[in-house]
Amino acid sequence: MPNSAAWASSPALLVYTRCGFEHDAAAELAERTNEAGVHGFCRAHPNDGLVEFRTHDDTPVVPVFAALDFTSLVFVRQWLAGPGWLPPLPAQNRLAPLLQTLPAGASYADLWLEYPDTNAGKTLSRFCRRFTGAVRQALQQQGAFSDDAGYRLHLLFSDSATVFPGIAPVANSSPWPLGIPRLRMPVQAPSRSTLKLEEALLTLLGSAERERLLRPGRTAVDLGAAPGGWTWQLARRGLRVTAVDNGPMDAALMDLGLVDHQRVDGFRFRPRRPVDWMVCDMVERPSRIVPLMSRWLVRGDCHQAVFNLKLPMKRRYATVRDGLQQLHDELHRAGRVMSIRCKQLYHDREEVTVCVIPTRRSPRPVRSR
Ligand SMILES: C[S@@+](CC[C@H](N)C(=O)[O-])C[C@H]1O[C@@H](n2cnc3c(N)ncnc32)[C@H](O)[C@@H]1O
């Protein structure tokens, strides 16, 4: 529970999502909060990158933080609980009325001033950077920061006068401002797609899992590899990669000596020996990708996988939910105990990224024919 009764009784949950996916985030949020026993309704405005969830009768939304694991939400980049949008702040003096609305006596682990990830939102980045100093200083004078507070204070501005103040639990929210990890395009990487796999490994694996599962000498297959952005991510960590694609691979990447290029159909390729990782970025319908992924995992051809699900124009949340359920059911029937994680990453566009890894206690599968 937040350390202030005012925050604990917050009736509104604001979530950030990719611009254009507000209805998908709303569909997911409505279903997941309902399953968690917190009943309410969503307001999604197309193309503003935000969805608001309110409980019926304005009962507190904070129980959602305890009932749902943030990492299990696909279309949600960040979530905050708060009172709702404040009345417009006067341009001559924003600070005093803003501070007056924040509950007295509450403490925070940190303060982030943010804006929606839209073209209009991005124009607020300088304003937010500059205003952060003033708000932080005022809160410091009140002794409002404490490392073990457990909650971060977020001020989400939709314009320089309009703000939604909210809190997010540090241990159950995105660790990045705006819910976006900032990655730099590596100069040697053959394609921008490389950032998708880098973000997937950063977001969908914990640091101990990355350390354990991505050691030099491990093996991988990359289905739909050309020109090699994903293969490069694996090879730079010292993995030996079989890159499957009819298209050409980047010459400098091939010179590393860690990559074997197979010009064959990714739907027919099967490795001679089981590999640690299979990654797949083939542009295909989920109804073809999901069965292919479950075949690899069920037969024990790979121990872990990362793959994309390209989204249709309509019913995008339902497509993802049903695809993940199908994968879960097939793994479960085969006795594979695996953790399935899925997120629409910042570098994903009309797609989501899925990572499947064995849970710590599941035995390595015996490979089947
Ligand atoms: C989005 S690109 C992959 C980009 C790559 N991940 C990177 O980082 O550079 C999709 C690739 O899938 C390949 N592809 C599509 N269908 C395939 C199939 N049936 N078998 C093998 N490759 C396929 C295409 O040739 C294309 O190079």
The ligand as a MOL file (V3000), in Angstrom:
LIG
                    3D

  0  0  0     0  0            999 V3000
M  V30 BEGIN CTAB
M  V30 COUNTS 27 29 0 0 0
M  V30 BEGIN ATOM
M  V30 1 C 11.9170 -8.6540 -41.0240 0
M  V30 2 S 13.0590 -9.5150 -41.9610 0 CHG=1
M  V30 3 C 14.1870 -10.0920 -40.7600 0
M  V30 4 C 15.1480 -9.0690 -40.2840 0
M  V30 5 C 16.1930 -9.6700 -39.3720 0
M  V30 6 N 15.6230 -10.1720 -38.1320 0
M  V30 7 C 17.2580 -8.6630 -39.0300 0
M  V30 8 O 17.3710 -8.3090 -37.8520 0
M  V30 9 O 18.0110 -8.2410 -39.9220 0 CHG=-1
M  V30 10 C 12.2150 -10.9780 -42.3620 0
M  V30 11 C 13.0570 -12.0090 -43.0840 0
M  V30 12 O 12.3260 -13.2120 -43.0910 0
M  V30 13 C 12.6760 -13.9050 -44.2610 0
M  V30 14 N 11.6770 -14.9370 -44.5050 0
M  V30 15 C 10.3570 -14.7900 -44.7540 0
M  V30 16 N 9.7720 -15.9960 -44.9170 0
M  V30 17 C 10.7620 -16.9190 -44.7700 0
M  V30 18 C 10.8030 -18.3420 -44.8230 0
M  V30 19 N 9.6930 -19.0600 -45.0680 0
M  V30 20 N 11.9760 -18.9460 -44.6020 0
M  V30 21 C 13.0980 -18.2410 -44.3350 0
M  V30 22 N 13.1220 -16.9040 -44.2850 0
M  V30 23 C 11.9630 -16.2480 -44.5010 0
M  V30 24 C 12.7560 -12.8190 -45.3210 0
M  V30 25 O 13.5860 -13.2370 -46.3910 0
M  V30 26 C 13.3450 -11.6560 -44.5450 0
M  V30 27 O 14.7470 -11.5850 -44.7310 0
M  V30 END ATOM
M  V30 BEGIN BOND
M  V30 1 1 1 2
M  V30 2 1 2 3
M  V30 3 1 2 10
M  V30 4 1 3 4
M  V30 5 1 4 5
M  V30 6 1 5 6
M  V30 7 1 5 7
M  V30 8 2 7 8
M  V30 9 1 7 9
M  V30 10 1 10 11
M  V30 11 1 11 12
M  V30 12 1 11 26
M  V30 13 1 12 13
M  V30 14 1 13 14
M  V30 15 1 13 24
M  V30 16 1 14 15
M  V30 17 1 14 23
M  V30 18 2 15 16
M  V30 19 1 16 17
M  V30 20 1 17 18
M  V30 21 2 17 23
M  V30 22 1 18 19
M  V30 23 2 18 20
M  V30 24 1 20 21
M  V30 25 2 21 22
M  V30 26 1 22 23
M  V30 27 1 24 25
M  V30 28 1 24 26
M  V30 29 1 26 27
M  V30 END BOND
M  V30 END CTAB
M  END
